[in-house]
């Protein structure tokens, strides 16, 4: 499953198929990939908005403050 199957490029699908053929030593074997969306099955859906600024205090902690001019 992937988040946005409609945005998946054909070149990336070919890359995945070729990697599977190489890793499992199956040259010439036909492989079909079916990408489907997660829909409402994603348990983390909606968490990003709620907790988007959680690390902000850690990122700005070590930076020098900007001087006002």
NUSEFI-119980 format. One record per residue (C-alpha): residue in three letters; x, y, z. Coordinates in pm, 1 decimal. Example, Ala and Ser with C-alpha at 12.3 -4.5 7.8 and 13.67 -1.06 7.14 Angstrom:
BEGIN
{residu = ALA X = 1230.0 Y = -450.0 Z = 780.0}
{residu = SER X = 1367.0 Y = -106.0 Z = 714.0}
END
This chain:
BEGIN
{residu = UNK X = 0.0 Y = 0.0 Z = 0.0}
{residu = UNK X = 109.9 Y = 354.0 Z = -62.3}
{residu = UNK X = -21.0 Y = 696.1 Z = 27.0}
{residu = UNK X = -82.9 Y = 824.9 Z = -326.2}
{residu = UNK X = -87.7 Y = 547.1 Z = -586.7}
{residu = UNK X = -209.6 Y = 789.3 Z = -852.7}
{residu = UNK X = 112.8 Y = 993.8 Z = -816.6}
{residu = UNK X = 346.5 Y = 693.4 Z = -848.5}
{residu = UNK X = 562.4 Y = 726.7 Z = -1158.4}
{residu = UNK X = 585.0 Y = 442.1 Z = -1411.2}
{residu = UNK X = 963.2 Y = 462.9 Z = -1396.2}
{residu = UNK X = 955.2 Y = 391.2 Z = -1020.9}
{residu = UNK X = 728.7 Y = 90.1 Z = -1077.6}
{residu = UNK X = 977.7 Y = -42.3 Z = -1334.5}
{residu = UNK X = 1259.9 Y = 17.3 Z = -1086.3}
{residu = UNK X = 1077.5 Y = -186.6 Z = -820.0}
{residu = UNK X = 1003.1 Y = -471.7 Z = -1060.7}
{residu = UNK X = 1361.8 Y = -482.9 Z = -1185.7}
{residu = UNK X = 1495.3 Y = -476.3 Z = -829.1}
{residu = UNK X = 1271.2 Y = -770.1 Z = -734.9}
{residu = UNK X = 1392.2 Y = -964.8 Z = -1038.6}
{residu = UNK X = 1754.7 Y = -895.1 Z = -949.6}
{residu = UNK X = 1726.5 Y = -966.2 Z = -576.5}
{residu = UNK X = 1538.0 Y = -1291.9 Z = -620.0}
{residu = UNK X = 1737.2 Y = -1403.1 Z = -928.0}
{residu = UNK X = 1434.5 Y = -1427.0 Z = -1158.3}
{residu = UNK X = 1539.0 Y = -1267.5 Z = -1489.5}
{residu = UNK X = 1256.1 Y = -1241.1 Z = -1740.6}
{residu = UNK X = 986.5 Y = -1343.2 Z = -1492.9}
{residu = UNK X = 671.2 Y = -1134.7 Z = -1537.5}
{residu = UNK X = 588.4 Y = -941.8 Z = -1220.9}
{residu = UNK X = 275.6 Y = -730.4 Z = -1173.3}
{residu = UNK X = 262.2 Y = -462.3 Z = -907.3}
{residu = UNK X = -74.5 Y = -333.7 Z = -793.6}
{residu = UNK X = -58.2 Y = -14.3 Z = -593.9}
{residu = UNK X = -355.6 Y = 70.6 Z = -379.5}
{residu = UNK X = -420.9 Y = 360.6 Z = -148.5}
{residu = UNK X = -443.7 Y = 328.8 Z = 226.0}
{residu = UNK X = -778.8 Y = 500.9 Z = 254.2}
{residu = UNK X = -875.9 Y = 525.2 Z = 621.1}
{residu = UNK X = -652.5 Y = 236.2 Z = 729.8}
{residu = UNK X = -357.7 Y = 462.1 Z = 814.0}
{residu = UNK X = -333.7 Y = 477.0 Z = 1195.3}
{residu = UNK X = -117.9 Y = 792.0 Z = 1179.5}
{residu = UNK X = -358.8 Y = 990.5 Z = 961.7}
{residu = UNK X = -419.0 Y = 1333.5 Z = 1112.4}
{residu = UNK X = -135.8 Y = 1317.6 Z = 1366.8}
{residu = UNK X = 92.8 Y = 1546.0 Z = 1171.3}
{residu = UNK X = -131.2 Y = 1851.2 Z = 1206.4}
{residu = UNK X = -175.0 Y = 1798.9 Z = 1578.3}
{residu = UNK X = 195.5 Y = 1757.4 Z = 1656.0}
{residu = UNK X = 362.3 Y = 1958.8 Z = 1379.1}
{residu = UNK X = 559.0 Y = 2196.3 Z = 1605.0}
{residu = UNK X = 676.8 Y = 1946.7 Z = 1865.5}
{residu = UNK X = 1044.0 Y = 1969.6 Z = 1764.8}
{residu = UNK X = 1051.2 Y = 2345.1 Z = 1713.7}
{residu = UNK X = 1188.7 Y = 2409.5 Z = 2062.1}
{residu = UNK X = 1477.3 Y = 2167.4 Z = 1998.3}
{residu = UNK X = 1565.3 Y = 2310.1 Z = 1658.5}
{residu = UNK X = 1579.7 Y = 2675.3 Z = 1768.5}
{residu = UNK X = 1742.0 Y = 2600.0 Z = 2105.5}
{residu = UNK X = 2105.0 Y = 2604.6 Z = 1986.9}
{residu = UNK X = 2075.4 Y = 2879.2 Z = 1725.1}
{residu = UNK X = 2191.1 Y = 3232.7 Z = 1802.3}
{residu = UNK X = 1910.0 Y = 3487.2 Z = 1819.3}
{residu = UNK X = 1870.3 Y = 3727.5 Z = 1529.9}
{residu = UNK X = 1975.1 Y = 4085.8 Z = 1594.1}
{residu = UNK X = 1711.0 Y = 4354.6 Z = 1556.5}
{residu = UNK X = 1814.2 Y = 4650.6 Z = 1343.8}
END
